[in-house]
Amino acid sequence: MAALRDSQGKIVLIGSEAGIMHRPGNTYSVTKWALTAFAENTRLLVAADGVGVTMVAPGPVDTPFYAAREGGAPGGSILTADTVADAVVWALTQPAGVDVNTIVVRPSGRM
């Protein structure tokens, strides 16, 4: 923690839109809601020390996650890992004094 404080560092957590949108009966969604709460709680604990906390919550991303899922990836557009990485870089490159708390990244047209 001292190094983060000294450097005015940033903590980035990768969540999911499933932790932002309600998805009844979905255990995966419950775990992502927990991560959303963890990110906000952490932000409240470290903000006074100048440490930033950003949670990036992507929609569906083209990863091996869907290879193991029955039915595969959802229909429609899907994000790339590079798109999610770009969101992280954007959050981390904001000017001093700017703390980006939550970024939700979805493919265009996703409801």
Biopython code that builds the backbone (N, CA, C, O; Angstrom):
import numpy as np
from Bio.PDB.StructureBuilder import StructureBuilder

atoms = [
    (1, "MET", "N", (0.813, -1.196, 0.000)),
    (1, "MET", "CA", (0.000, 0.000, 0.000)),
    (1, "MET", "C", (0.855, 1.259, 0.000)),
    (1, "MET", "O", (0.490, 2.258, -0.619)),
    (2, "ALA", "N", (1.987, 1.217, 0.689)),
    (2, "ALA", "CA", (2.856, 2.403, 0.744)),
    (2, "ALA", "C", (3.326, 2.807, -0.648)),
    (2, "ALA", "O", (3.370, 3.997, -0.963)),
    (3, "ALA", "N", (3.679, 1.832, -1.488)),
    (3, "ALA", "CA", (4.138, 2.141, -2.847)),
    (3, "ALA", "C", (3.023, 2.775, -3.669)),
    (3, "ALA", "O", (3.265, 3.715, -4.425)),
    (4, "LEU", "N", (1.804, 2.265, -3.523)),
    (4, "LEU", "CA", (0.672, 2.872, -4.233)),
    (4, "LEU", "C", (0.445, 4.302, -3.763)),
    (4, "LEU", "O", (0.223, 5.201, -4.574)),
    (5, "ARG", "N", (0.499, 4.506, -2.470)),
    (5, "ARG", "CA", (0.312, 5.840, -1.895)),
    (5, "ARG", "C", (1.402, 6.794, -2.392)),
    (5, "ARG", "O", (1.111, 7.906, -2.833)),
    (6, "ASP", "N", (2.650, 6.351, -2.316)),
    (6, "ASP", "CA", (3.772, 7.197, -2.715)),
    (6, "ASP", "C", (3.724, 7.564, -4.193)),
    (6, "ASP", "O", (4.095, 8.675, -4.570)),
    (7, "SER", "N", (3.274, 6.647, -5.020)),
    (7, "SER", "CA", (3.249, 6.880, -6.466)),
    (7, "SER", "C", (1.912, 7.433, -6.952)),
    (7, "SER", "O", (1.747, 7.713, -8.139)),
    (8, "GLN", "N", (0.942, 7.593, -6.017)),
    (8, "GLN", "CA", (-0.420, 7.965, -6.417)),
    (8, "GLN", "C", (-0.907, 6.970, -7.469)),
    (8, "GLN", "O", (-1.471, 7.346, -8.497)),
    (9, "GLY", "N", (-0.673, 5.692, -7.181)),
    (9, "GLY", "CA", (-0.947, 4.613, -8.121)),
    (9, "GLY", "C", (-2.422, 4.342, -8.348)),
    (9, "GLY", "O", (-3.295, 4.985, -7.766)),
    (10, "LYS", "N", (-2.666, 3.386, -9.197)),
    (10, "LYS", "CA", (-4.025, 3.004, -9.573)),
    (10, "LYS", "C", (-4.202, 1.496, -9.438)),
    (10, "LYS", "O", (-3.289, 0.719, -9.720)),
    (11, "ILE", "N", (-5.370, 1.108, -9.009)),
    (11, "ILE", "CA", (-5.775, -0.292, -8.955)),
    (11, "ILE", "C", (-6.832, -0.477, -10.041)),
    (11, "ILE", "O", (-7.800, 0.282, -10.098)),
    (12, "VAL", "N", (-6.656, -1.477, -10.901)),
    (12, "VAL", "CA", (-7.639, -1.759, -11.942)),
    (12, "VAL", "C", (-8.180, -3.160, -11.718)),
    (12, "VAL", "O", (-7.419, -4.121, -11.599)),
    (13, "LEU", "N", (-9.487, -3.265, -11.662)),
    (13, "LEU", "CA", (-10.167, -4.551, -11.523)),
    (13, "LEU", "C", (-10.992, -4.787, -12.784)),
    (13, "LEU", "O", (-11.639, -3.868, -13.287)),
    (14, "ILE", "N", (-10.969, -6.010, -13.289)),
    (14, "ILE", "CA", (-11.770, -6.346, -14.463)),
    (14, "ILE", "C", (-13.003, -7.094, -13.988)),
    (14, "ILE", "O", (-12.917, -8.220, -13.499)),
    (15, "GLY", "N", (-14.140, -6.455, -14.138)),
    (15, "GLY", "CA", (-15.417, -7.049, -13.760)),
    (15, "GLY", "C", (-16.154, -7.532, -14.988)),
    (15, "GLY", "O", (-15.575, -8.170, -15.867)),
    (16, "SER", "N", (-17.432, -7.223, -15.041)),
    (16, "SER", "CA", (-18.269, -7.637, -16.161)),
    (16, "SER", "C", (-19.544, -6.805, -16.145)),
    (16, "SER", "O", (-19.983, -6.331, -15.097)),
    (17, "GLU", "N", (-20.130, -6.637, -17.329)),
    (17, "GLU", "CA", (-21.435, -5.980, -17.360)),
    (17, "GLU", "C", (-22.451, -6.787, -16.553)),
    (17, "GLU", "O", (-23.475, -6.252, -16.130)),
    (18, "ALA", "N", (-22.168, -8.069, -16.341)),
    (18, "ALA", "CA", (-23.049, -8.912, -15.525)),
    (18, "ALA", "C", (-23.077, -8.446, -14.075)),
    (18, "ALA", "O", (-23.978, -8.827, -13.328)),
    (19, "GLY", "N", (-22.116, -7.636, -13.666)),
    (19, "GLY", "CA", (-22.106, -7.058, -12.323)),
    (19, "GLY", "C", (-22.692, -5.664, -12.290)),
    (19, "GLY", "O", (-22.645, -4.996, -11.258)),
    (20, "ILE", "N", (-23.240, -5.218, -13.400)),
    (20, "ILE", "CA", (-23.880, -3.900, -13.516)),
    (20, "ILE", "C", (-25.370, -4.084, -13.825)),
    (20, "ILE", "O", (-26.223, -3.361, -13.310)),
    (21, "MET", "N", (-25.659, -5.080, -14.690)),
    (21, "MET", "CA", (-27.043, -5.363, -15.107)),
    (21, "MET", "C", (-27.607, -6.493, -14.249)),
    (21, "MET", "O", (-26.865, -7.375, -13.816)),
    (22, "HIS", "N", (-28.876, -6.470, -14.010)),
    (22, "HIS", "CA", (-29.525, -7.569, -13.276)),
    (22, "HIS", "C", (-29.714, -8.767, -14.202)),
    (22, "HIS", "O", (-30.240, -8.642, -15.307)),
    (23, "ARG", "N", (-29.275, -9.923, -13.727)),
    (23, "ARG", "CA", (-29.436, -11.179, -14.462)),
    (23, "ARG", "C", (-29.931, -12.226, -13.466)),
    (23, "ARG", "O", (-29.129, -12.989, -12.928)),
    (24, "PRO", "N", (-31.222, -12.272, -13.217)),
    (24, "PRO", "CA", (-31.773, -13.164, -12.202)),
    (24, "PRO", "C", (-31.356, -14.620, -12.396)),
    (24, "PRO", "O", (-31.341, -15.140, -13.512)),
    (25, "GLY", "N", (-31.017, -15.264, -11.274)),
    (25, "GLY", "CA", (-30.704, -16.683, -11.283)),
    (25, "GLY", "C", (-29.356, -17.025, -11.880)),
    (25, "GLY", "O", (-29.097, -18.189, -12.189)),
    (26, "ASN", "N", (-28.490, -16.037, -12.049)),
    (26, "ASN", "CA", (-27.203, -16.264, -12.697)),
    (26, "ASN", "C", (-26.091, -16.122, -11.656)),
    (26, "ASN", "O", (-25.777, -15.008, -11.239)),
    (27, "THR", "N", (-25.498, -17.234, -11.237)),
    (27, "THR", "CA", (-24.454, -17.212, -10.211)),
    (27, "THR", "C", (-23.238, -16.416, -10.673)),
    (27, "THR", "O", (-22.625, -15.719, -9.864)),
    (28, "TYR", "N", (-22.877, -16.501, -11.940)),
    (28, "TYR", "CA", (-21.769, -15.710, -12.469)),
    (28, "TYR", "C", (-22.030, -14.224, -12.209)),
    (28, "TYR", "O", (-21.130, -13.493, -11.796)),
    (29, "SER", "N", (-23.234, -13.798, -12.448)),
    (29, "SER", "CA", (-23.600, -12.398, -12.225)),
    (29, "SER", "C", (-23.431, -12.013, -10.758)),
    (29, "SER", "O", (-22.982, -10.909, -10.453)),
    (30, "VAL", "N", (-23.784, -12.905, -9.863)),
    (30, "VAL", "CA", (-23.644, -12.639, -8.427)),
    (30, "VAL", "C", (-22.174, -12.380, -8.080)),
    (30, "VAL", "O", (-21.865, -11.468, -7.313)),
    (31, "THR", "N", (-21.274, -13.182, -8.646)),
    (31, "THR", "CA", (-19.851, -12.979, -8.350)),
    (31, "THR", "C", (-19.370, -11.647, -8.903)),
    (31, "THR", "O", (-18.512, -11.006, -8.298)),
    (32, "LYS", "N", (-19.898, -11.225, -10.024)),
    (32, "LYS", "CA", (-19.484, -9.945, -10.613)),
    (32, "LYS", "C", (-20.086, -8.767, -9.847)),
    (32, "LYS", "O", (-19.469, -7.705, -9.775)),
    (33, "TRP", "N", (-21.271, -8.936, -9.278)),
    (33, "TRP", "CA", (-21.819, -7.897, -8.396)),
    (33, "TRP", "C", (-20.924, -7.753, -7.168)),
    (33, "TRP", "O", (-20.703, -6.643, -6.684)),
    (34, "ALA", "N", (-20.413, -8.869, -6.669)),
    (34, "ALA", "CA", (-19.498, -8.811, -5.521)),
    (34, "ALA", "C", (-18.234, -8.036, -5.887)),
    (34, "ALA", "O", (-17.735, -7.258, -5.074)),
    (35, "LEU", "N", (-17.715, -8.236, -7.086)),
    (35, "LEU", "CA", (-16.528, -7.506, -7.518)),
    (35, "LEU", "C", (-16.827, -6.013, -7.656)),
    (35, "LEU", "O", (-15.983, -5.180, -7.323)),
    (36, "THR", "N", (-18.006, -5.673, -8.139)),
    (36, "THR", "CA", (-18.409, -4.266, -8.225)),
    (36, "THR", "C", (-18.406, -3.634, -6.835)),
    (36, "THR", "O", (-17.910, -2.521, -6.662)),
    (37, "ALA", "N", (-18.952, -4.329, -5.856)),
    (37, "ALA", "CA", (-18.963, -3.827, -4.476)),
    (37, "ALA", "C", (-17.548, -3.739, -3.915)),
    (37, "ALA", "O", (-17.215, -2.777, -3.224)),
    (38, "PHE", "N", (-16.715, -4.735, -4.206)),
    (38, "PHE", "CA", (-15.327, -4.731, -3.745)),
    (38, "PHE", "C", (-14.577, -3.523, -4.307)),
    (38, "PHE", "O", (-13.823, -2.868, -3.588)),
    (39, "ALA", "N", (-14.783, -3.234, -5.575)),
    (39, "ALA", "CA", (-14.111, -2.090, -6.200)),
    (39, "ALA", "C", (-14.517, -0.790, -5.519)),
    (39, "ALA", "O", (-13.664, 0.045, -5.215)),
    (40, "GLU", "N", (-15.790, -0.617, -5.282)),
    (40, "GLU", "CA", (-16.251, 0.630, -4.642)),
    (40, "GLU", "C", (-15.767, 0.724, -3.200)),
    (40, "GLU", "O", (-15.368, 1.797, -2.747)),
    (41, "ASN", "N", (-15.801, -0.385, -2.481)),
    (41, "ASN", "CA", (-15.318, -0.388, -1.103)),
    (41, "ASN", "C", (-13.830, -0.065, -1.054)),
    (41, "ASN", "O", (-13.383, 0.702, -0.202)),
    (42, "THR", "N", (-13.076, -0.646, -1.958)),
    (42, "THR", "CA", (-11.639, -0.371, -2.017)),
    (42, "THR", "C", (-11.396, 1.096, -2.332)),
    (42, "THR", "O", (-10.536, 1.729, -1.720)),
    (43, "ARG", "N", (-12.146, 1.640, -3.281)),
    (43, "ARG", "CA", (-12.012, 3.053, -3.624)),
    (43, "ARG", "C", (-12.243, 3.926, -2.399)),
    (43, "ARG", "O", (-11.494, 4.873, -2.162)),
    (44, "LEU", "N", (-13.265, 3.617, -1.628)),
    (44, "LEU", "CA", (-13.556, 4.401, -0.423)),
    (44, "LEU", "C", (-12.440, 4.298, 0.606)),
    (44, "LEU", "O", (-12.188, 5.246, 1.350)),
    (45, "LEU", "N", (-11.770, 3.150, 0.651)),
    (45, "LEU", "CA", (-10.677, 2.951, 1.614)),
    (45, "LEU", "C", (-9.397, 3.686, 1.225)),
    (45, "LEU", "O", (-8.653, 4.122, 2.104)),
    (46, "VAL", "N", (-9.126, 3.832, -0.066)),
    (46, "VAL", "CA", (-7.821, 4.355, -0.487)),
    (46, "VAL", "C", (-7.863, 5.729, -1.148)),
    (46, "VAL", "O", (-6.813, 6.321, -1.398)),
    (47, "ALA", "N", (-9.050, 6.244, -1.435)),
    (47, "ALA", "CA", (-9.148, 7.522, -2.155)),
    (47, "ALA", "C", (-8.456, 8.658, -1.410)),
    (47, "ALA", "O", (-7.797, 9.488, -2.037)),
    (48, "ALA", "N", (-8.590, 8.711, -0.104)),
    (48, "ALA", "CA", (-7.971, 9.792, 0.677)),
    (48, "ALA", "C", (-6.445, 9.750, 0.597)),
    (48, "ALA", "O", (-5.782, 10.752, 0.862)),
    (49, "ASP", "N", (-5.888, 8.595, 0.233)),
    (49, "ASP", "CA", (-4.440, 8.447, 0.077)),
    (49, "ASP", "C", (-3.984, 8.776, -1.345)),
    (49, "ASP", "O", (-2.802, 8.650, -1.665)),
    (50, "GLY", "N", (-4.921, 9.196, -2.197)),
    (50, "GLY", "CA", (-4.574, 9.533, -3.575)),
    (50, "GLY", "C", (-4.461, 8.356, -4.511)),
    (50, "GLY", "O", (-3.976, 8.500, -5.634)),
    (51, "VAL", "N", (-4.901, 7.192, -4.069)),
    (51, "VAL", "CA", (-4.854, 5.990, -4.889)),
    (51, "VAL", "C", (-6.170, 5.874, -5.654)),
    (51, "VAL", "O", (-7.248, 6.016, -5.077)),
    (52, "GLY", "N", (-6.072, 5.615, -6.955)),
    (52, "GLY", "CA", (-7.271, 5.471, -7.773)),
    (52, "GLY", "C", (-7.694, 4.022, -7.896)),
    (52, "GLY", "O", (-6.862, 3.115, -7.855)),
    (53, "VAL", "N", (-8.980, 3.811, -8.046)),
    (53, "VAL", "CA", (-9.520, 2.466, -8.271)),
    (53, "VAL", "C", (-10.474, 2.536, -9.456)),
    (53, "VAL", "O", (-11.435, 3.306, -9.453)),
    (54, "THR", "N", (-10.197, 1.729, -10.458)),
    (54, "THR", "CA", (-11.046, 1.664, -11.643)),
    (54, "THR", "C", (-11.518, 0.243, -11.839)),
    (54, "THR", "O", (-10.720, -0.693, -11.801)),
    (55, "MET", "N", (-12.814, 0.076, -12.048)),
    (55, "MET", "CA", (-13.340, -1.217, -12.442)),
    (55, "MET", "C", (-13.788, -1.105, -13.893)),
    (55, "MET", "O", (-14.583, -0.234, -14.246)),
    (56, "VAL", "N", (-13.270, -1.994, -14.723)),
    (56, "VAL", "CA", (-13.678, -2.066, -16.118)),
    (56, "VAL", "C", (-14.643, -3.235, -16.234)),
    (56, "VAL", "O", (-14.312, -4.367, -15.882)),
    (57, "ALA", "N", (-15.838, -2.948, -16.731)),
    (57, "ALA", "CA", (-16.896, -3.959, -16.815)),
    (57, "ALA", "C", (-17.277, -4.170, -18.282)),
    (57, "ALA", "O", (-18.175, -3.501, -18.793)),
    (58, "PRO", "N", (-16.598, -5.096, -18.954)),
    (58, "PRO", "CA", (-16.916, -5.326, -20.364)),
    (58, "PRO", "C", (-18.133, -6.213, -20.558)),
    (58, "PRO", "O", (-18.495, -7.019, -19.701)),
    (59, "GLY", "N", (-18.747, -6.032, -21.716)),
    (59, "GLY", "CA", (-19.754, -6.979, -22.183)),
    (59, "GLY", "C", (-19.032, -8.209, -22.702)),
    (59, "GLY", "O", (-17.900, -8.465, -22.293)),
    (60, "PRO", "N", (-19.645, -8.976, -23.583)),
    (60, "PRO", "CA", (-19.020, -10.206, -24.059)),
    (60, "PRO", "C", (-17.710, -9.922, -24.809)),
    (60, "PRO", "O", (-17.643, -9.048, -25.673)),
    (61, "VAL", "N", (-16.683, -10.683, -24.452)),
    (61, "VAL", "CA", (-15.355, -10.525, -25.038)),
    (61, "VAL", "C", (-14.946, -11.858, -25.662)),
    (61, "VAL", "O", (-15.202, -12.921, -25.096)),
    (62, "ASP", "N", (-14.317, -11.793, -26.815)),
    (62, "ASP", "CA", (-13.854, -12.987, -27.518)),
    (62, "ASP", "C", (-12.673, -13.588, -26.765)),
    (62, "ASP", "O", (-11.519, -13.248, -27.025)),
    (63, "THR", "N", (-12.976, -14.483, -25.831)),
    (63, "THR", "CA", (-11.968, -15.158, -25.006)),
    (63, "THR", "C", (-12.338, -16.639, -24.898)),
    (63, "THR", "O", (-13.422, -17.039, -25.323)),
    (64, "PRO", "N", (-11.449, -17.447, -24.335)),
    (64, "PRO", "CA", (-11.765, -18.872, -24.142)),
    (64, "PRO", "C", (-12.957, -19.121, -23.207)),
    (64, "PRO", "O", (-13.476, -20.236, -23.156)),
    (65, "PHE", "N", (-13.393, -18.094, -22.469)),
    (65, "PHE", "CA", (-14.547, -18.241, -21.576)),
    (65, "PHE", "C", (-15.723, -18.874, -22.324)),
    (65, "PHE", "O", (-16.384, -19.771, -21.801)),
    (66, "TYR", "N", (-15.980, -18.408, -23.544)),
    (66, "TYR", "CA", (-17.134, -18.901, -24.290)),
    (66, "TYR", "C", (-16.922, -20.288, -24.874)),
    (66, "TYR", "O", (-17.895, -20.978, -25.178)),
    (67, "ALA", "N", (-15.672, -20.714, -25.040)),
    (67, "ALA", "CA", (-15.396, -22.056, -25.573)),
    (67, "ALA", "C", (-15.926, -23.124, -24.624)),
    (67, "ALA", "O", (-16.358, -24.190, -25.065)),
    (68, "ALA", "N", (-15.896, -22.841, -23.313)),
    (68, "ALA", "CA", (-16.349, -23.806, -22.311)),
    (68, "ALA", "C", (-17.838, -23.668, -22.002)),
    (68, "ALA", "O", (-18.407, -24.492, -21.286)),
    (69, "ARG", "N", (-18.454, -22.647, -22.532)),
    (69, "ARG", "CA", (-19.856, -22.353, -22.214)),
    (69, "ARG", "C", (-20.782, -23.049, -23.212)),
    (69, "ARG", "O", (-20.577, -22.984, -24.424)),
    (70, "GLU", "N", (-21.791, -23.707, -22.681)),
    (70, "GLU", "CA", (-22.770, -24.343, -23.557)),
    (70, "GLU", "C", (-23.431, -23.267, -24.404)),
    (70, "GLU", "O", (-23.892, -22.257, -23.872)),
    (71, "GLY", "N", (-23.481, -23.470, -25.696)),
    (71, "GLY", "CA", (-24.078, -22.492, -26.589)),
    (71, "GLY", "C", (-23.070, -21.491, -27.139)),
    (71, "GLY", "O", (-23.405, -20.712, -28.031)),
    (72, "GLY", "N", (-21.850, -21.496, -26.629)),
    (72, "GLY", "CA", (-20.814, -20.595, -27.135)),
    (72, "GLY", "C", (-21.092, -19.141, -26.825)),
    (72, "GLY", "O", (-21.805, -18.815, -25.876)),
    (73, "ALA", "N", (-20.525, -18.284, -27.630)),
    (73, "ALA", "CA", (-20.653, -16.837, -27.430)),
    (73, "ALA", "C", (-22.072, -16.382, -27.767)),
    (73, "ALA", "O", (-22.746, -17.000, -28.591)),
    (74, "PRO", "N", (-22.524, -15.297, -27.126)),
    (74, "PRO", "CA", (-23.845, -14.774, -27.451)),
    (74, "PRO", "C", (-23.865, -14.244, -28.879)),
    (74, "PRO", "O", (-22.824, -13.910, -29.444)),
    (75, "GLY", "N", (-25.046, -14.174, -29.446)),
    (75, "GLY", "CA", (-25.173, -13.650, -30.798)),
    (75, "GLY", "C", (-24.867, -12.155, -30.843)),
    (75, "GLY", "O", (-24.851, -11.476, -29.817)),
    (76, "GLY", "N", (-24.631, -11.673, -32.030)),
    (76, "GLY", "CA", (-24.365, -10.255, -32.204)),
    (76, "GLY", "C", (-22.892, -9.927, -32.061)),
    (76, "GLY", "O", (-22.037, -10.812, -32.070)),
    (77, "SER", "N", (-22.613, -8.646, -31.929)),
    (77, "SER", "CA", (-21.232, -8.179, -31.829)),
    (77, "SER", "C", (-20.588, -8.661, -30.534)),
    (77, "SER", "O", (-21.260, -8.909, -29.533)),
    (78, "ILE", "N", (-19.268, -8.784, -30.587)),
    (78, "ILE", "CA", (-18.504, -9.206, -29.420)),
    (78, "ILE", "C", (-17.222, -8.371, -29.375)),
    (78, "ILE", "O", (-16.660, -8.043, -30.420)),
    (79, "LEU", "N", (-16.766, -8.034, -28.190)),
    (79, "LEU", "CA", (-15.565, -7.224, -28.036)),
    (79, "LEU", "C", (-14.310, -8.059, -28.227)),
    (79, "LEU", "O", (-14.341, -9.285, -28.124)),
    (80, "THR", "N", (-13.214, -7.382, -28.504)),
    (80, "THR", "CA", (-11.912, -8.055, -28.519)),
    (80, "THR", "C", (-11.201, -7.718, -27.209)),
    (80, "THR", "O", (-11.535, -6.741, -26.539)),
    (81, "ALA", "N", (-10.230, -8.534, -26.863)),
    (81, "ALA", "CA", (-9.428, -8.258, -25.666)),
    (81, "ALA", "C", (-8.712, -6.915, -25.821)),
    (81, "ALA", "O", (-8.537, -6.197, -24.836)),
    (82, "ASP", "N", (-8.297, -6.565, -27.037)),
    (82, "ASP", "CA", (-7.630, -5.280, -27.274)),
    (82, "ASP", "C", (-8.547, -4.098, -26.961)),
    (82, "ASP", "O", (-8.085, -3.067, -26.471)),
    (83, "THR", "N", (-9.827, -4.240, -27.237)),
    (83, "THR", "CA", (-10.777, -3.172, -26.929)),
    (83, "THR", "C", (-10.849, -2.937, -25.420)),
    (83, "THR", "O", (-10.868, -1.794, -24.964)),
    (84, "VAL", "N", (-10.887, -4.005, -24.665)),
    (84, "VAL", "CA", (-10.916, -3.895, -23.203)),
    (84, "VAL", "C", (-9.599, -3.299, -22.705)),
    (84, "VAL", "O", (-9.595, -2.443, -21.821)),
    (85, "ALA", "N", (-8.484, -3.755, -23.276)),
    (85, "ALA", "CA", (-7.181, -3.204, -22.894)),
    (85, "ALA", "C", (-7.108, -1.706, -23.184)),
    (85, "ALA", "O", (-6.530, -0.952, -22.401)),
    (86, "ASP", "N", (-7.682, -1.275, -24.292)),
    (86, "ASP", "CA", (-7.705, 0.159, -24.624)),
    (86, "ASP", "C", (-8.460, 0.953, -23.566)),
    (86, "ASP", "O", (-8.066, 2.070, -23.230)),
    (87, "ALA", "N", (-9.543, 0.386, -23.038)),
    (87, "ALA", "CA", (-10.301, 1.064, -21.981)),
    (87, "ALA", "C", (-9.455, 1.203, -20.719)),
    (87, "ALA", "O", (-9.497, 2.235, -20.049)),
    (88, "VAL", "N", (-8.692, 0.169, -20.399)),
    (88, "VAL", "CA", (-7.803, 0.216, -19.229)),
    (88, "VAL", "C", (-6.743, 1.297, -19.428)),
    (88, "VAL", "O", (-6.497, 2.107, -18.534)),
    (89, "VAL", "N", (-6.126, 1.303, -20.594)),
    (89, "VAL", "CA", (-5.095, 2.308, -20.875)),
    (89, "VAL", "C", (-5.687, 3.711, -20.781)),
    (89, "VAL", "O", (-5.066, 4.609, -20.211)),
    (90, "TRP", "N", (-6.871, 3.904, -21.331)),
    (90, "TRP", "CA", (-7.520, 5.214, -21.261)),
    (90, "TRP", "C", (-7.696, 5.652, -19.806)),
    (90, "TRP", "O", (-7.387, 6.791, -19.456)),
    (91, "ALA", "N", (-8.189, 4.752, -18.968)),
    (91, "ALA", "CA", (-8.394, 5.092, -17.548)),
    (91, "ALA", "C", (-7.083, 5.454, -16.871)),
    (91, "ALA", "O", (-7.024, 6.388, -16.071)),
    (92, "LEU", "N", (-6.032, 4.711, -17.198)),
    (92, "LEU", "CA", (-4.743, 4.924, -16.539)),
    (92, "LEU", "C", (-3.994, 6.153, -17.042)),
    (92, "LEU", "O", (-3.054, 6.612, -16.394)),
    (93, "THR", "N", (-4.398, 6.684, -18.181)),
    (93, "THR", "CA", (-3.684, 7.827, -18.750)),
    (93, "THR", "C", (-4.432, 9.145, -18.595)),
    (93, "THR", "O", (-4.115, 10.128, -19.265)),
    (94, "GLN", "N", (-5.417, 9.161, -17.717)),
    (94, "GLN", "CA", (-6.103, 10.428, -17.451)),
    (94, "GLN", "C", (-5.168, 11.363, -16.674)),
    (94, "GLN", "O", (-4.251, 10.904, -15.993)),
    (95, "PRO", "N", (-5.404, 12.670, -16.779)),
    (95, "PRO", "CA", (-4.511, 13.617, -16.098)),
    (95, "PRO", "C", (-4.538, 13.454, -14.580)),
    (95, "PRO", "O", (-5.488, 12.916, -14.011)),
    (96, "ALA", "N", (-3.479, 13.930, -13.944)),
    (96, "ALA", "CA", (-3.411, 13.919, -12.476)),
    (96, "ALA", "C", (-4.669, 14.569, -11.921)),
    (96, "ALA", "O", (-5.163, 15.560, -12.458)),
    (97, "GLY", "N", (-5.168, 14.005, -10.860)),
    (97, "GLY", "CA", (-6.377, 14.533, -10.225)),
    (97, "GLY", "C", (-7.664, 13.950, -10.775)),
    (97, "GLY", "O", (-8.743, 14.279, -10.282)),
    (98, "VAL", "N", (-7.583, 13.087, -11.790)),
    (98, "VAL", "CA", (-8.773, 12.448, -12.366)),
    (98, "VAL", "C", (-8.759, 10.978, -11.971)),
    (98, "VAL", "O", (-7.783, 10.270, -12.218)),
    (99, "ASP", "N", (-9.839, 10.526, -11.362)),
    (99, "ASP", "CA", (-9.986, 9.138, -10.947)),
    (99, "ASP", "C", (-11.206, 8.561, -11.656)),
    (99, "ASP", "O", (-12.339, 8.905, -11.321)),
    (100, "VAL", "N", (-10.982, 7.697, -12.623)),
    (100, "VAL", "CA", (-12.072, 7.044, -13.350)),
    (100, "VAL", "C", (-12.483, 5.832, -12.533)),
    (100, "VAL", "O", (-11.678, 4.924, -12.326)),
    (101, "ASN", "N", (-13.739, 5.804, -12.059)),
    (101, "ASN", "CA", (-14.175, 4.741, -11.160)),
    (101, "ASN", "C", (-14.706, 3.501, -11.865)),
    (101, "ASN", "O", (-14.315, 2.386, -11.518)),
    (102, "THR", "N", (-15.584, 3.667, -12.839)),
    (102, "THR", "CA", (-16.196, 2.514, -13.504)),
    (102, "THR", "C", (-16.318, 2.794, -14.993)),
    (102, "THR", "O", (-16.785, 3.857, -15.402)),
    (103, "ILE", "N", (-15.893, 1.831, -15.794)),
    (103, "ILE", "CA", (-16.071, 1.909, -17.245)),
    (103, "ILE", "C", (-16.847, 0.668, -17.661)),
    (103, "ILE", "O", (-16.427, -0.456, -17.386)),
    (104, "VAL", "N", (-17.972, 0.875, -18.321)),
    (104, "VAL", "CA", (-18.733, -0.234, -18.886)),
    (104, "VAL", "C", (-18.524, -0.170, -20.404)),
    (104, "VAL", "O", (-18.860, 0.824, -21.047)),
    (105, "VAL", "N", (-17.966, -1.244, -20.961)),
    (105, "VAL", "CA", (-17.657, -1.296, -22.389)),
    (105, "VAL", "C", (-18.494, -2.403, -23.013)),
    (105, "VAL", "O", (-18.394, -3.570, -22.634)),
    (106, "ARG", "N", (-19.317, -2.014, -23.972)),
    (106, "ARG", "CA", (-20.170, -3.006, -24.650)),
    (106, "ARG", "C", (-19.997, -2.875, -26.157)),
    (106, "ARG", "O", (-19.653, -1.803, -26.655)),
    (107, "PRO", "N", (-20.234, -3.961, -26.882)),
    (107, "PRO", "CA", (-20.241, -3.842, -28.345)),
    (107, "PRO", "C", (-21.377, -2.916, -28.768)),
    (107, "PRO", "O", (-22.419, -2.867, -28.115)),
    (108, "SER", "N", (-21.177, -2.196, -29.841)),
    (108, "SER", "CA", (-22.223, -1.315, -30.361)),
    (108, "SER", "C", (-23.511, -2.068, -30.567)),
    (108, "SER", "O", (-23.504, -3.188, -31.076)),
    (109, "GLY", "N", (-24.616, -1.469, -30.179)),
    (109, "GLY", "CA", (-25.928, -2.064, -30.375)),
    (109, "GLY", "C", (-26.368, -3.027, -29.290)),
    (109, "GLY", "O", (-27.490, -3.531, -29.338)),
    (110, "ARG", "N", (-25.526, -3.292, -28.326)),
    (110, "ARG", "CA", (-25.878, -4.237, -27.243)),
    (110, "ARG", "C", (-26.822, -3.565, -26.263)),
    (110, "ARG", "O", (-26.578, -2.441, -25.825)),
    (111, "MET", "N", (-27.889, -4.248, -25.926)),
    (111, "MET", "CA", (-28.883, -3.695, -24.996)),
    (111, "MET", "C", (-28.612, -4.184, -23.597)),
    (111, "MET", "O", (-29.339, -3.830, -22.669)),
]
sb = StructureBuilder()
sb.init_structure("model")
sb.init_model(0)
sb.init_chain("A")
sb.init_seg("    ")
for serial, (resi, resn, name, xyz) in enumerate(atoms, 1):
    if name == "N":
        sb.init_residue(resn, " ", resi, " ")
    sb.init_atom(name, np.array(xyz, "f"), 0.0, 1.0, " ", f" {name:<3s}", serial, name[0])
structure = sb.get_structure()
